[in-house]
Amino acid sequence: MENITLRSHHRMARKVADGIWQIFIFVLLAFSLIAFASDVSAAQINYVPNGITVDADPGQAVMVPVSVSLSATTLPNYYASFGLVPSGGTLDQSWISRTYVSLNSWYKTRQVFLRVSPPVDAAAGSYSVVLS
């Protein structure tokens, strides 16, 4: 009878020890994540012009120059790679070619060209869009 009691106490003590060990590992991992987390930095991306208006005939491709710059950075050697995303306006996003830009501490400003291509069945007119 004493042997059964000792076994149950031994199992219970082992479960407690395993639980304490798991808590220790969890706390160690949490502390490591907090201690070695990388700093977050921010920057401001500017577009000139911020919005574009295009007069285009159906089936005609128009190249629109846009100057993109990076400012208000918090790190001395920064890098940003992103795509220009048109939003709002009357210009269908599928008519604009995808344009990607890479800026860094040496090349803070770049001029890119957005290719606007209304399809043949589109109505002729003036279209506008905002860049974000």
BELQUITA-V259255 format. One record per residue. PHI is phi in radians with two decimals (999 if undefined). BURIAL is + if it has 24 or more other ideal C-beta (glycine too) atoms within 12 Angstrom, else -. D_LAST is the distance of its C-alpha to the last C-alpha in Angstrom with 1 decimal. Layout:
# BELQUITA-V259255
PHI,BURIAL,D_LAST + PHI,BURIAL,D_LAST
This chain:
# BELQUITA-V259255
999,-,76.7 + -1.14,-,75.7 + -1.11,-,74.1 + -1.15,-,71.8 + -1.11,-,70.8 + -1.13,-,70.0 + -1.10,-,67.9 + -1.16,-,65.8 + -1.16,-,65.4 + -1.12,-,64.4 + -1.11,-,61.8 + -1.15,-,60.4 + -1.13,-,60.3 + -1.17,-,58.5 + -1.10,-,55.9 + -1.11,-,55.4 + -1.11,-,55.1 + -1.10,-,52.6 + -1.11,-,50.5 + -1.12,-,50.7 + -1.10,-,49.7 + -1.11,-,46.6 + -1.11,-,45.6 + -1.06,-,46.1 + -1.10,-,43.9 + -1.06,-,41.1 + -1.11,-,41.3 + -1.09,-,41.4 + -1.14,-,38.3 + -1.08,-,36.4 + -1.10,-,37.5 + -1.09,-,36.5 + -1.09,-,32.9 + -1.23,-,32.7 + -1.20,-,34.5 + -1.87,-,32.6 + -1.14,-,29.0 + -1.35,-,26.6 + -1.27,-,24.9 + -1.75,-,21.3 + -2.17,-,19.3 + -2.31,-,16.0 + -2.68,-,14.0 + -2.01,-,11.3 + -1.81,+,8.8 + -2.06,-,8.8 + -2.07,+,8.0 + -2.27,-,11.2 + -1.35,-,11.1 + -1.32,-,7.8 + -2.29,-,9.0 + -2.17,+,11.6 + -2.19,-,14.9 + -2.19,+,17.2 + -1.71,-,20.9 + -2.39,+,22.0 + -1.54,-,25.2 + -1.00,-,25.4 + 1.43,-,25.8 + -1.68,-,24.6 + -1.68,-,21.9 + -2.14,+,20.0 + -1.69,-,18.4 + -2.03,+,15.6 + -1.34,-,15.3 + -2.37,+,12.1 + -1.65,+,12.8 + -2.07,+,10.9 + -2.38,+,12.6 + -2.05,+,13.2 + -2.48,-,15.1 + 0.98,-,16.8 + -1.45,-,17.9 + -1.82,-,20.9 + -2.01,-,22.6 + -1.23,-,24.5 + -2.01,-,23.7 + -1.85,-,20.1 + -2.65,-,18.2 + -2.47,+,14.7 + -2.27,-,14.0 + -2.73,-,10.8 + -1.92,-,9.4 + -1.36,+,6.7 + -2.09,-,5.6 + -1.33,+,6.2 + -2.52,-,6.7 + 1.18,-,9.7 + 1.43,-,12.0 + -1.84,-,15.1 + -1.54,+,14.1 + -1.16,-,14.9 + -1.06,-,12.5 + -1.24,-,15.8 + -1.46,+,16.5 + -1.81,+,13.8 + -1.21,-,15.0 + -1.21,-,13.2 + -2.22,+,12.4 + -1.95,-,12.7 + -2.25,+,12.9 + -2.16,-,15.3 + -2.19,+,15.8 + -2.62,-,18.8 + -1.16,-,21.2 + -1.62,-,22.8 + -2.03,-,20.0 + -1.40,-,17.5 + -2.33,-,16.1 + -2.43,+,15.8 + -1.85,-,15.6 + -2.12,+,14.5 + -2.09,-,15.3 + -1.59,+,13.5 + -1.70,-,16.5 + -1.82,+,16.5 + -2.28,+,19.7 + -1.15,+,20.8 + -1.18,-,23.7 + -1.06,-,27.2 + -1.53,-,27.6 + -1.38,-,24.6 + -1.37,-,25.4 + -1.22,-,25.3 + 2.81,-,23.2 + -1.86,-,20.2 + -2.13,+,16.8 + -2.32,+,13.4 + -2.74,+,9.8 + -1.87,-,6.6 + -1.67,+,3.8 + -2.44,-,0.0
